[in-house]
Amino acid sequence: MPARRGDRGQVAIEFVGMVPLILLLVAAVWECVLIGYAFSLAGNAADEGARAGAVTGDAACAAAAKEHIGDAWGMRADCTPSGDIYKATVTLRIPVLYPGLNFGEIRGTGGAAMEKE
């Protein structure tokens, strides 16, 4: 009478089958983290740019917005006075798994009261 093998090796087969799903889930969570971080960076850069632009003008706005953002994010800053408010809009590329490989854009806006002399 031959010996029955039963469930021997079943855990290894299930593990091999689940690894791709687990890796896909980790990649999706990481992408969500990067998108959230990009929103945070864009909003903060726009606020910083608007504050600097309200005091000293357009060149300072763009420089202040770019100060804390690396080149891989592909930042663009649009700074304009609008009445008594100085507005800044910062656009960043949405990264796919790491900054540098991109598939869209995120926009952050900020405003500050114009400084009167």
Protein Blocks (a to p, Z undefined) as FASTA:
>chain_A
ZZdekjghklmmmmmmmmmmmmmmmmmmmmmmmmmmmmmmmmmmmmmmmmmmmmnojklm
mmmmmmmpcfklopacddddehjaccddddddddehiahiacbdcddddddddddZZ
